[in-house]
Amino acid sequence: MRKVSFYYNLLRGGACYAQMRCMEQSAPHIRMLADAEIKTSFTGVFAPEARDADGRPVEIDWLSDEIQPVLVLDGVAHPLGVFLPATPQATATDVSQSVSMEAYDRCWRVRDTRSAFVWYWPAGTLYLDAVEQLLTAAGITTVIKTQSSAVFAEAREDWALGESHLAIINELLHEINYKSLYFDSSGAAVLEPATVPEAAAVRHVVYAWTADAPPDAAELREIRRRNPEAIFAMAEIKQTTDVFEAPNSWIVTCTNPDKAALMVATARNDNAQSPLSIPRRGREITRLVSVNNIPSQPELQAYADRLCSESLITGETIELTTRLEPGWGVEDAVALILNGEGSICVSRGFEMELRTGGLMTHRLERVVYNLDI
């Protein structure tokens, strides 16, 4: 039997300052949506005052303090993110006072940071150096990054006065084929390349069954014996992707006036094993894509090649329900064994109900290599 409990740190200046008390009438929730500009949110109802380590009341600064929910599983603490309160609403009755609120991850802080000057970087500036300058200006000092040698090919002064730092950062990350900005469960900013999920990147293993194919007890025991860390779930396939007009050829251009010449990259899906390919469909469906800027011709070609690689897969949305599981992040790669058949998925969203006996729902996109239809 798992032992599950929760506590909620009040962070001030990035350090634990006190603990908040959750009111019993409502279980807090955490929601992640990978496609959103701000990836994760947190809702709950709390007492209007926190308590320090000695039990003394501490006033909460709703404008600058942060909240860190923590899941304690069998005695081990697992942080579930760092959130900034956005909409605290006080409620008072004859017997109690409470504050209900919705909070957002640190992407919100970056989005709301806007400089009173026009950002300028000289040619040769590393892309990630520029991104980290923007993060630092927004008060973000902890960054986990995959290094990149990409540099600005020309001086950059592209953004208007008062442009959101998050908008600038995501545009720069997009230009070097990186994911949009997100924050991990410890509150650190993550800068990493956008890749098609593969087995080497798997972070979770989930065994799932649809309602018409339930497992028997012996099968469950054997799976638990072989893989004690496995996650078990019931699954429902919600939709399949419509690929009727999916492209199989790309022309990507960069028409920035600061470039010496028009930059063009092309890519074609000629893989005969892919039913979306030009040979299999008997026609070429071309998509024109324009980017505002890119560090180099090889980077533009890499961008076109990534679009082509993504055409070799189709996505299938699957919803799962599991016990509360720590360690899930934005777009994690997941090994899914559904009704005994394995595939690789990417986590597109989840919701956690933070209470004893609470459940976690997942939305996965199954990566199905189009070897046959």
N, C-alpha and C positions, 0 to 999 in steps of 0.2 A: 504494500500500500504506500503510495507516494504521500509525502508530507508537504503541503503547499501553504504558503503564507505570503503576505505582501507588506511592504512599508513604502513610505513616500518621502524622499529627502527633499528638503528645501535648500536650494543652492543659492549662494550669494557670492558673487565674484568667482564663480566656478567651483567653489568649495562647499561641502556640506555644512550647513549652518544650523539646521533644526530639522524636525520631522513634522509632517502634516498628518492630521487625523482624518481618515475617510469616514464619512457619515454612513450609517448602515442602510439607509433607504435606497441607495443606488450604487451598483457596482461600477467602478470606472471601466472605460474601454480605451483600447489603443487601436487605431486604424492605419493601415499603410496602403497607399495607392501609388504604384511605381510610375504611372504616367502623369501624375500631378506635379505641379511646380514645387509645392511644399509636400513632401512625401508622406509624413506621418503626423497624426493628430492624437490628442489625448483629452478625454472628457471625464468629469467626475464631480462629486459633491463632497465638500470638505468643511471642517470646522473653520471659523474665521481667523483663528490664531493657530500658529505652530507651537511646538514645544522644543526647548533645547535639551541637551544631554542631561541636565539636572531637573527636567520637568517644568521649567519656568516658561510662562507664555512669551511668545515672540511674535511681534507684529509682522505680517506679511507685506512686502512691498510688491504689489501686483504689477507695477510698471517695469521692474528690473529683476526681481527674483525669478528663478527657474525651478521646475519640478522634475524630479527623477524618480519615476516608479521603479520598484525593485521586486522581482519575483524570487522568493526563497524556496528552492526545491530540494527537499531532503537535506536541509541545512546549508546548502550552497546558494549564495546570493548572485542573482543575474540581473544587472541593470537592463532596463527596457527602453532607454532613450532619455533625452533631456528636452524639456518642453517649456515654452514661454507662454504664460497665461495671456489670453486675448480678450475674453469676454466674461469677466467675473460678475456674477449677479448675486447680491446678498438677499437672503430670505430669513425672516424672523417669525417665530411662533411664540405661543405662551411658554413653551418649555425648552426651546432650542433656537440656535442661530446657525446658519450654514451659508456657504458660498458655492454656487454651481458655476462651473467654468469649462470653457474649451480652450485648449492650448495646442501650440504647433511646434514642430521641431525648429532647429536653428536656421533652416532655410528662410524662415519668416524674418529673422533678424537681418539676414543678408539682403532679402528683398526690400526691406524697409530702409536700408542704408542707401542714401543718395548724396553724392558729393557736391559741394558748392563750387566746383571747378570742373573743367573738361579734362578727362584722363588722357595722358600722352605717354607713349612708350616709343623709344627710338628703335630703328631697325636693328635686328640682332638680339632683341630681348627674348628670353625664353618664354614661351606661352605660359608655362606653369608658374614662373616667377611673377608674371602679371596677375595671374589668378590669385596667388597667395598674397600679393599686395592688396588686392581688393578684399580678400577675406580678413586680413589683419585690420584694415580700415573699418570693417564691420564688427570687430571685436572677437574674431575667430582666430585662435592661436594654435589649436591642435588639429593637425592635418595628416591624414594617411594618404600617400600618393604613390602611384606608379610613375617612375621617372620617364620623361620624354625629352628628346633633344630638339624638338620643333621650335623654331624661332620665327619672329616676325620678319617677313621678307622686306618690308618697308616700314617706315614710321607709322604708328597707329594713333589716330585721334578721331575715331569714328563715331563716338557717342555724344549725344547732346548733354548739355548741362543738366544735372539732376537725374540722369538715367539710373535705374535700379542696378545695384551691384550684382544682384542675382541674374538679371538679364544679360549683363556684360559677360559674367563668368560663364553662363551656359552657352552663349554664342562662341566664346573662345574655345570652350571644351568641344563643342560641336565641330569646329574647324579642324581639330586634330583627332577626330574620331574617338572622343572620350564620352562617357556617360554624362548626363546632366548631374549637377551637384546634388549629393545627398549626405546625410549624417548617420553614423552607425549608432549602436545601442549605448555607447559610452559618451556620445555627443561630439565625436570627432568628425570633421569634414573628410569625405572620401573622394579622391580624384583617381579614376581608373578608366582604362580603355573600354569601349563598347565592343563586345564580342558575342558571337553566336555560342550559346551554352554547349558545353561538351563534357564528357565523362570526367576528365581530369579536374574540372572545376566544381564538382558536386560537393555541396555542403550538408545536404540532408538526404536520408534514404527513407522513403515512405512506401509502406505496403498498403494497398487500398483495394476495396472490392465494391462493385456496384450491388444494388439490392438483389439482383437476380443471380448473383454468384457469391454467396456468403462463404467464408472459410469454415473448415471444421476445426475442432479443438486441437487435434493432432498437428494440423498444419501450423496453427498459431504457435504451439509449443516448439516446433522445430525451427520456425523462423526466429523466435526469441532466443533459442539456444545458439543459433549460428550468428545472430546479429543483435546483441543486447541493446544497442542504441537505436534500433529500428523504430520508426513511428508508424502507428496503425491508424487507419482511417476508413470511413465509408465515403464513397465518391459518387458524384453525379456529373455526367457529361452534359454541359449546358448548350454549347453551340459549336459548330464547325465554321472555319473561315471560308468565305466566298472568294474563290480564286478565278472567277470567270474573266475578269478584266485585269488580272495580275500581270504586270509587265515581265518581259524576258529580255529586254534590251534597255540600256541606259545611256544617255548623253548628259554628262555633268559639266557645267561651265562655271567659270569664275570671271566675271566681267568688271571687276573692280578697276576704276580709272587709274589707280596708282600702279597697276601692273603694266609692264612694258608691252605685253601683248595678251590677247585673249587666251585663257587657259581652258583646254578641253580634255576631258577623259571619257572613254567609252568602255562599256563592258557588255558582254552578251552571254546569256545562258544557253550554251551549246551542249550541255550534259544530256546525252540521250536517255539516261536513266531517270531524268526528271520530267514528269508529265507537263510541267510548265515551260519546258525548254522550247526553243525554236524548232528543232527537228521533230519533237513529239507533237507540238500543236500545229505545225505546218504554217505558222505565220509569226511574224515578228511584231511584238507589241512594245513600242518604245515609250519610255517616260523621260521627259526633259526635266532636269533638276538644275537649279541655279543656286550657287552659294555666294555670299557676299565677299568672303575672303578665305584664303587658305594659305598655309605657309609655303607650299612648293607644289610642283607638278607631280612628284611621287605621292605626296599626301592626297592630292586630288584623285589620282588613280586609285589609291587605297580606298578612298571614300566610294568611288564607283564600284570597285571590286567587292566592298562590303555589301552594297545594295544587291549585287548579283548573288553573293553567297546566301543572303537572306532569302532569295527567291527559290533556293533549293530546299526550303523547308516550308511547311504550313503549320499554322498554330491551331490548337484545339483547346478550348477553354474547359477546365475541369474544376469543380468545386469540391473541397474536402472539408470534413469536420474531424478534428483531433482533440486530444487533451491539450492543455496549455504547454507550449514548448518554447523555451528560451532560445536565443541565438539566431532568430530569423531576421534577415535584412532585406534590403531593396534589391530585387531582381536576383536573388540567390538561385544558383543552379541546384536542381532537385532531381534525384534518381527516383522515379515513380515506377513501382511494380504494381500494375493495375490488372486485377484478375489473372495474375501470374505472368503477364507480359510486361517487359521492362521498356522504359523510354526515359529521355531526359526532358525536364521541364524547367521553366523559369517562373519564379514567384512574382506574380503581378500585383498581388494584394493580399492582405490578411486583416482579421479583426480578432482581438483578444478581450475576453471578458474577465476582468481581474477580481475573481472571487474564488473561494474554495469550491471545487467542483465545476468551475467555469470552463467553457469550451473555446476553441480557437478555430475559426473558419479560414480557409485558404482559397485563393483563386490562382490556379496554375495555368500557364500556357504550355501545352505539350508540344515539344519539338518533334515533328514527324518528318523524317527525310522522305522525300517524294520518290521512292523507288518504284512504287506501283500504285495505281488507283483502280 
